[in-house]
Amino acid sequence: MSSFLFRRAAATAGAARAFSTTSPRSIARITIVGNLADAPEAQVSGNEQNPKEYVRYAVASNSGSKDNRTTSWFRVTGFVEGPRRDFLLGLAKGTLVYVEGDASISSYTDSNGQTRQGLSVIQRHIEVLKRPSPPEQGE
């Protein structure tokens, strides 16, 4: 083997992801800590022969000091079944959650004809950190 080919083979072998045994993905991981903007809703897509159920919800995450606070909104989709689905649907608005998921950015055209980009998050894991306190009963 010529020295050129040897150097090229060594360079491409080193370019591989040596720190991981998994194949590279085009999806980014995201972690969100925030409050549910509303109660999660069950939705169905697909055709009548093969319907796909999923749960959609929004999470609001605040950052910054009280005087300079900004809120970021994340729309999350969870493909969960059985007790996990029931648990997720039972969460109330304002619940503080920790969500891990896969994030991807997509482009779309809004009703005004403007091209916009949206962040899609597919839930992989969710934990409830704090439930909202129940409203106080009137006397």
C-alpha positions in Angstrom: 0.0 0.0 0.0 1.4 3.4 -0.9 2.0 5.9 1.8 -0.7 8.2 0.4 -3.4 5.4 0.6 -2.2 4.5 4.1 -2.5 8.1 5.3 -5.9 8.4 3.7 -7.2 5.2 5.3 -5.9 6.3 8.7 -7.6 9.7 8.3 -11.0 8.3 7.5 -10.8 5.7 10.3 -10.1 8.5 12.8 -13.0 10.6 11.4 -15.5 8.0 12.7 -17.2 8.6 16.0 -14.7 6.9 18.2 -16.6 7.9 21.4 -19.8 6.1 20.5 -20.8 2.7 19.1 -24.2 4.0 17.8 -24.7 5.3 14.3 -24.9 9.1 14.0 -28.4 10.6 13.9 -29.8 13.7 12.3 -32.0 14.4 15.3 -30.9 16.5 18.3 -31.7 15.6 21.9 -33.4 18.3 24.0 -34.2 18.6 27.7 -37.0 20.9 28.8 -38.0 21.9 32.3 -41.2 23.9 32.4 -44.9 24.1 33.1 -47.7 22.5 31.1 -49.4 25.3 29.2 -52.7 23.3 29.2 -53.8 19.7 29.9 -52.4 17.2 27.4 -54.8 16.1 24.6 -55.1 12.7 22.9 -55.2 12.9 19.1 -55.5 10.3 16.2 -53.9 10.4 12.8 -53.6 7.9 10.0 -56.4 6.1 8.2 -59.4 4.1 9.6 -57.6 0.8 9.0 -54.4 1.9 10.8 -55.1 4.7 13.2 -52.1 6.1 15.2 -52.9 7.6 18.6 -50.6 10.2 20.2 -50.7 12.8 22.9 -49.9 16.5 22.3 -49.1 19.2 24.8 -47.2 22.4 25.2 -44.5 23.3 27.8 -43.6 26.8 28.8 -40.0 27.4 30.0 -39.0 30.6 31.7 -35.5 32.1 31.8 -33.9 35.3 33.1 -34.4 37.4 36.1 -37.9 38.7 37.2 -37.3 42.0 35.5 -36.0 40.5 32.2 -37.9 37.2 32.0 -38.5 35.5 28.7 -40.7 32.5 28.0 -40.0 29.8 25.4 -42.9 27.6 24.2 -42.3 24.0 23.1 -44.9 21.8 21.4 -44.3 18.2 22.4 -45.8 14.9 20.9 -45.8 11.7 22.9 -46.4 8.3 21.4 -47.4 6.5 24.6 -49.8 3.7 25.2 -51.7 2.1 28.1 -51.1 3.4 31.7 -48.4 5.9 30.5 -50.9 7.5 28.1 -53.5 7.7 31.0 -50.9 9.2 33.3 -50.0 11.8 30.8 -53.6 12.7 30.0 -54.3 13.1 33.7 -51.7 15.9 34.2 -53.2 19.3 34.9 -52.3 22.7 33.5 -49.4 24.2 35.4 -47.7 20.9 36.3 -43.9 21.4 36.4 -42.4 18.7 34.2 -39.0 17.5 33.0 -39.2 16.3 29.4 -36.4 14.6 27.4 -37.0 14.1 23.7 -35.8 14.3 20.1 -35.9 17.7 18.5 -36.0 18.6 14.8 -36.7 21.8 12.9 -39.1 22.0 10.0 -40.2 24.7 7.7 -43.8 25.5 6.8 -45.8 28.3 5.2 -48.3 30.1 7.4 -51.7 31.4 6.4 -50.2 34.7 5.3 -47.8 33.0 2.9 -44.7 33.6 5.1 -42.2 30.8 5.5 -41.7 29.9 9.1 -39.7 27.3 11.0 -41.0 25.2 13.9 -39.3 23.0 16.5 -40.8 19.6 16.8 -40.2 17.6 20.0 -40.9 13.9 20.2 -41.1 12.9 23.9 -38.9 10.0 25.0 -39.2 10.5 28.8 -41.3 12.7 31.1 -41.1 13.2 34.9 -43.5 15.3 37.1 -41.4 17.6 39.3 -44.3 19.4 41.0 -48.1 19.3 40.6 -50.0 22.5 40.9 -51.7 23.2 44.2 -55.5 22.6 44.1 -57.6 25.7 44.2 -58.8 26.6 47.6 -62.5 25.8 48.4 -64.7 28.7 49.2 -66.5 28.7 52.5 
